[in-house]
């Protein structure tokens, strides 16, 4: 199995000719479509297979769309965790395959309706429109590389502006379900829910 990708977005330096080969994708500005990659549960990273990753020139792909200061949210990971592997691993068991498009981004302040709409839902709608055009379909997955655990690093300082004393798992799950249902026919996924597949690798075609 070999992975492949297509990236768009970002901008070229103003002094470069528009037809030059020196396009640069600022971290957080690029959007990429990956095929035949897997998410490895133990490393919490995606794996890209079959080629020399150093020569791919894949830009850093942002998974955090919130502004850097608003609300004081400072996610631990802002870019897609991606590792390059020479060949697909020999798996001890069958991986879980998701065959419909899967969108990956962070929720941010997942107990706050306004933050989640602004930092997650609006960027998600933009990504869907870029990748799928006007196709009216809910056949897609949404994966949040975080969780709703009140005690996890995603929901406490220094990644959040203060100790989340009033943080509610139930509210996080409710807000996520209500908003993701707007764009997807499938329940959302996060790091905790990924583990319910009972497979070390969750792969995407």
N, C-alpha and C positions, 0 to 999 in steps of 0.2 A: 504494500500500500504506500503510495506516494501522496504527499500533501500538495496543495496548490493554493494560490491566493490571488486576489485582485484588490488593490487599494486605490482610494481616491480621496480628494479633499486636500487640505493643506494649501500652501502657497509657495511660489518661487521667490527668491530674493529679487527685489525691485531692479537691481542692476543686471540681472541675467536676461538674455533674450528668451522670449516666450517659447521658442522651438528648441532651446538647448536641452541637454540631458542632465542638467544640474538641479532639477526640481527637488526641493526639500519639503518634508512633511513635518511640521512642528509637532512635538508630542502633544497629544490631546486633540489635534485638529484632523488627524487622519482617520478614515473609516476603512476597515478591511473586511473582505469576504473570504473566509477560509473554507477549504474543502478537505475532507479526509484527515481531520485532526482529532486528537483525543484529549480529554481532561483526565489527568491522573489524580486520584483522590489523595494519596499520601503526600504528594508534593503540592497539591492545590495549584497546579500549573497545567497549561495546555502544551501538548507536544506536537511538533511539526516534523514530518517524516520524509526521508528518502533523498535529501539533497544537502549540500554544504551550506548551512545556514549563514555563514559569514559572507557569502557572495550573493545572497538574496536581496539585500538592501531593503528589507522589510522595515518600515518606519515603526517607531513606538506608537502603539495604538492606545489612545486614552479610553479608560472605562469610567472616568469621573468627569461629569459634565457640569457640576456645580461651580460657581465662581470661587476663587481662592480665598476670599475674605468673608463673604456673606454668611453669617451664622457661626463663623469660627470653625467650620467643619474642615478637618485636615485628614483625609483618608490615609490609612497605612500604605495602601497600594493604589496608585493612580493610573497605572498602565497595565495592559493585558499581560499576565505572566505567561511567557512563551519560551519554551525550550526547544532546541533543535536536536533531533535524533537521527543518526545515519539511516536507520531502518526501523520499520514498525516492530515493536517488541513481540516476542513469542509469548502469548498470553496463556497463563495457566487455566483460565476459564474464559467463557465467552463474554466479550465486553457488551455493555448496554449501548445500543445504537439509537440515536435520534436522527431520523431521516428528513425532518422538516427544518426550515431555517431556525436558528437559535441566536438570539440577540443577547449580548453580554454587557452589563453595565452595573454600576453601584447605585444603591438607594440613597445613601447619605443619611440625613436625619429621618429615620424610618418611622418615627412617632409623630411626625408633623406633616399634615396634609399639604400645606403650601410648599414646603421644601421638597417633598417627594414629587409633586406635580412639576415643579420648576426644574429640579435637578435630575429627575429620572424620566417622567412621562413625556415631557416635551422633546427632550433629545431622542427618546426612543421612537416617537412618531416621525421625527426627521430621518432617523436611520432607516426606518421601514420604508418611507417614501423614496429615499435614495436607492435602496437595494431592490425594491419590488415595484416601484412606480405606483400606478393607480390600481394595482390588483386588489380587489376587495375580497380578502380572505383572512380568516383568523387562524389558518393552519401554520402556526409558528410557536416557538418556545421562547420564554424569557428567563434568563439565568442571572441571578444576582450573586457575584462572588463575595458575599458577606452573609450575615445571618441575623435572626431576630432574638438571639440569646442576650438577655440583659447584662450578663456577666462577661460577655466576649469583648475582645479588643476593639471590635468595630463600633461598639456602643459606649465607649468610655474614653476618658482622657488618655493620651493626648490627641486621639483621633476625633473626639468630640470636644466641644468647648468646655464642658463641665461634667462632673459625675452625674450619670443619668439616674438620679434617685427615683424619679417617677416613671422610668421607662417601662413600657408594657409590651410583652411579647404578643399578647392578644391584639393590641392596636397595630403593631407592626404588621402582623399577618393579615389583619382586616384591610388596612390601607393598601397593602400590596395586592391582595386579591381583587379588591374593587377596581383598582387602576389597571392592572394587567388584563382584567376581563374586557376592557375596552378594545384591546388590540389582539388578544389571543384566545383561542378556544381551549387552551391547555392551562392547567394550574402552573403557577410560577415555580421556579426552582431556586434554591440557594445552597450554600455549602452543606447545611444540615440535611436538606431534602435530597441532595445528590447521593448521600450515603445510604438512603433507603433503597437504592437500586442494587445494593449488595454486590457491586462490581468495582474492581480497582480502577478500571478504565471506562469512562463514558465517552463514546466516539460520535463524531458528527460527519455525515456524508456530504 
